[in-house]
Amino acid sequence: MTPALRARTEGLVTAELTVAAGEVVAVVGPNGAGKSTLLRALAGLPGPARAAVAIDGRPVGHLPPHARRVGYVPQDGALFPHLTAARNVAYGLRGRGGSRAEARRTAHDWLARLGLADLAGRRPGQLSGGQQQRVALARALAAEPRLLLLDEPLAALDVETRAAVRHTLRSHLGPYDGACLIVTHDPVDALSLAGRMLVVEDGAIAQDAPAAEVTRAPRSAWVARMLGLNAYEGVADGTGIRIRDGGHTLSTAEPVPAGPVLATVHPDHVTLHRERPEGSARNTWPGTVAEVTGTGTRLRVTVRGRGGPDVVAEVTAAAAAELGVGEGLPVWVGVKATGVGVTAL
Ligand SMILES: Nc1ncnc2c1ncn2[C@@H]1O[C@H](COP(=O)(O)OP(=O)(O)OP(=O)(O)O)[C@@H](O)[C@H]1O
C-alpha cells in the first residue's frame, strides 16, 4: 500500500521517514535535537532543514504549504488573535475551494466536534490555553489533511486540561486515516497517543521503532531516561559492562557480546540499604541521597554514587520511612545482575 508519507530531509536534520496511513508517530528527543525543524521541513515551511516529501505517493515539494494537504499546529497554536475561533478554523479551509458559507459551516461543525460550539464567536484572548489548543486542532483537522503535524500540542496545558485534551486528541486520531507526527516530551503522551516512536538526537534519527520496542530496548540514554529508567552508555567486555562516565562496572546475569551497549536499570530493581547488603545483589555500591520526589505510596530517590554510578531507586513509602530516607543520607545501593537490561548499540 502507498504510504501516506514518504520523506527525506537534509540540512540541520537528516532523516528518512515512511509513515503508513492511519499511523501515529511520537517524535521525541532532547531540547534542540531538531524535532520542530523536522516538522517545519515536512510542512514546507522555512527553516534550517529541507525535505523531499511525497504524500499518498504524490510529490508535493513544488507546492506551497497550504496546498500540500498538511495540517501543522505549532507549539503555540499560532491562532490569529484578531479572528474569532470560527474564523480561525474557516481560515484553515482556504485553498480547498468551496464557498465562504460552506467554510463557515464546516468550521462550526469542527468546533462542535471538539466541544467548542458555544465558544465559536470568541477571540483567542477570551479562551483558556486548553480551548485555544482545541481551536488550533480544529483548524488543522477541518482542512482534512493527509499529513498532520502537531508540535507539543499538550505542553502548555495544566495537568487537568492536559488529560482532557489528550483524550480529545486520542478520540480524533483513532479514526484519522492520514499520517500523524506528534512532538512531545511526555512519555505518557507518547505512549498513549502513538504506536511508534521516532527518537531524534543531534539532527538524526537515533531510533525509529514501535513504542513497545523502544520501551523494552531503548537505543539512547536520553529516551531511556525519558521513560523513567536509569541508563548508562558503556562497553561490554564479556563479563560485565564498563560505564563510560566514571568507568564503573555493572555485572549482568548473562555474558554480553563485547561492544558498545546501553545498560538500563528499572528504578524498581534498585534497592537501598543502611549497610552494605549481603545476599543476592551482585552490584552494590555506596552513595548519598541527593533528592527524594514523588508522593503517595511510592517515592523516587536519586542517589549520587561513590564507586558506582548515580542511580534512581523507586521505593515504597514504608521502605523509605524505615530507612529514614532524606537528602544527605548515606546509603548502599543494590542491583541484581538480572535487573540490568542491555541493548547493543
Ligand atoms: N532558522 C534557524 N536557523 C538556524 N538554526 C536554527 C533555526 N531554527 C532553529 N535552529 C536551531 O536548530 C536546533 C534545533 O531546533 P528545534 O527547534 O528543531 O529543536 P527541538 O528538538 O524542536 O527542540 P525543543 O524540544 O527545545 O523544541 C536548535 O539548536 C535551534 O537553535
The ligand as a Gaussian input file, in Angstrom:
#p B3LYP/6-31G(d) Opt

LIG

0 1
 N       16.197000      29.113000      11.335000
 C       17.182000      28.521000      12.012000
 N       18.461000      28.670000      11.600000
 C       19.478000      28.063000      12.245000
 N       19.325000      27.300000      13.338000
 C       18.082000      27.131000      13.791000
 C       16.936000      27.711000      13.163000
 N       15.843000      27.334000      13.837000
 C       16.259000      26.547000      14.844000
 N       17.599000      26.422000      14.837000
 C       18.437000      25.629000      15.761000
 O       18.274000      24.288000      15.410000
 C       18.313000      23.441000      16.547000
 C       17.090000      22.561000      16.574000
 O       15.943000      23.337000      16.894000
 P       14.495000      22.708000      17.015000
 O       13.588000      23.815000      17.435000
 O       14.164000      21.962000      15.793000
 O       14.697000      21.686000      18.202000
 P       13.616000      20.874000      19.022000
 O       14.107000      19.455000      19.020000
 O       12.268000      21.115000      18.482000
 O       13.806000      21.496000      20.452000
 P       12.737000      21.810000      21.627000
 O       12.430000      20.493000      22.237000
 O       13.531000      22.701000      22.520000
 O       11.548000      22.483000      20.993000
 C       18.409000      24.366000      17.732000
 O       19.756000      24.393000      18.145000
 C       17.957000      25.699000      17.193000
 O       18.571000      26.756000      17.883000

